[in-house]
């Protein structure tokens, strides 16, 4: 290998590593950008006065955390988070919050009373976060970091095959529990009023013309000549 | 080109290329889409006009050319709406009031990122494209809800409630219809879904044959999802004046309008992609294979859009309880049963698709 060629190869290597570096920098930038929005939104959820605004901030924080999950190559989870929580759960939540006329002052009153439950939970959360963030003090180095995935890796396919092979029983049981919960919720809240004027749409759809319209044939009459 | 390359250096140059390519593709998708939306309004007025034995808009022309009568109508409408004042009602929540139209048009545009126009002509060939479409389109309801709430008007609020309940209900049926597509094509990637419909038999290989009930459910749910007639109780002029956008004027109103029509085009495109073979020609022999695939896609989309307009001119509006009954008690059971039918059929040798 000539000196020139070696030099060229060297500069190429430098260039590749620089591109890699730039990629990492961009990822870091995106991470901090999303995290900043997430933190701001999450704080706003509990600090803004208007309950509708705080529900909307919750939507924003769900959306941003979906972005963070995308950054972790968990695209199925990210999209499902948007689909289920942003697209369905929060819509119904907003629904309720908008329809209720919530008295803000009454809501503020309970703050100190709830503190003795809230504070221990907050402490537990802080401990958990410390465990996660300070992993290197708890033997994180013993665990190898997960290998990067190949280009054709499909998160969705992988999840599907795991759920329906290895975790099929937990998955099915979770499904049955949710079904029972739905049935129970409906059974608990369903009340039939005797006095409502319910129309059966199936009957209405099945109506034919001959049920409603009667064709009457009448003999023609002579015109009244007395007029 | 070379001097530009030198300016950015070897590190930044690939990024510049990727960025400008993506930007070019986005413009190439969004500009025809917006033009399509503008002329869809004209097409709607013309089609419904002819169906009701009248002429529709035929006065506004370009440069006074008589045979272009009506063709400048969308441009004139857009100009009129652009220069009108945006009135913010007293007691309205200013920020959310302005944010709502933005939130309703954003998903209608963003969903186009994964739509394949030809085998290689797709902005982002992501693996979970179908899920992405569902997730993004499910966010469109926020524009409606926030508009209804922020307007500080009872009519707008009732319209928003109706619309939100309707969209959330029909999304379930739509999702189940997509599960059928997913099962038939073994993929969530839209390009692969279209490729799975390719075969020797031309249009007989498309998914609308094995998935016919799901195709109908998807089409009708699409009409309901876009709040179009006969499912347009959210706007019900005779009961709640115009629903969630009653307080909007000028460009803010126009953006809602744009979003509705962009959603129609999107739903039609998804329908064409998943059930009618996307860019594939109906027959696999000579005169049909000459046309580039994107034209076939456009033909199919235009046909489905025409059906949307046809529905609007034909059917009277549903009553609200009938809408809910159709969504929950008819469509969801139909899709569930058909998913099992497909699953069973795929285990036999009578499954010729995908």
Contacts between the chains, C-beta under 8 A, distances in Angstrom:
chain1	res1	chain2	res2	distance
A	15	B	10	4.8
A	15	B	11	6.5
A	18	B	10	7.8
A	18	B	11	4.6
A	19	B	11	6.0
A	19	B	14	6.7
A	22	B	11	6.1
A	22	B	12	7.9
A	22	B	15	7.4
A	52	B	149	6.4
A	56	B	96	7.7
A	56	B	146	7.4
A	59	B	142	7.2
A	75	B	126	7.4
A	75	B	127	7.1
A	75	B	128	5.4
A	76	B	128	6.1
A	76	B	131	7.2
A	79	B	128	5.6
A	79	B	131	4.5
A	79	B	132	5.7
A	79	B	135	4.8
A	80	B	131	7.2
A	80	B	135	7.7
A	82	B	135	4.1
A	82	B	136	7.6
A	82	B	138	7.6
A	82	B	139	7.1
A	83	B	131	6.7
A	83	B	134	5.7
A	83	B	135	4.1
A	83	B	138	5.9
A	86	B	135	7.6
A	86	B	138	7.2
A	86	B	139	6.1
A	87	B	134	7.8
A	87	B	135	6.3
A	87	B	138	2.9
A	87	B	139	6.2
A	87	B	141	7.5
A	87	B	171	7.1
A	88	B	138	6.9
A	88	B	168	6.0
A	88	B	171	7.2
A	91	B	141	5.6
A	91	B	142	7.4
A	91	B	145	6.8
A	91	B	164	5.8
A	91	B	168	5.7
A	92	B	168	7.0
A	94	B	145	5.8
A	94	B	149	8.0
A	95	B	145	7.5
A	95	B	161	7.0
A	95	B	164	6.2
A	95	B	165	7.8
A	98	B	145	7.4
A	98	B	149	5.1
A	98	B	157	7.5
A	99	B	161	7.6
A	154	B	127	5.0
A	155	B	127	7.3
A	155	B	128	7.5
A	156	B	127	6.4
A	156	B	128	5.2
A	156	B	131	7.3
A	156	B	188	5.7
A	199	B	321	7.6
A	201	B	321	6.4
A	201	B	322	5.4
A	201	B	325	4.8
A	202	B	325	7.9
A	204	B	322	7.9
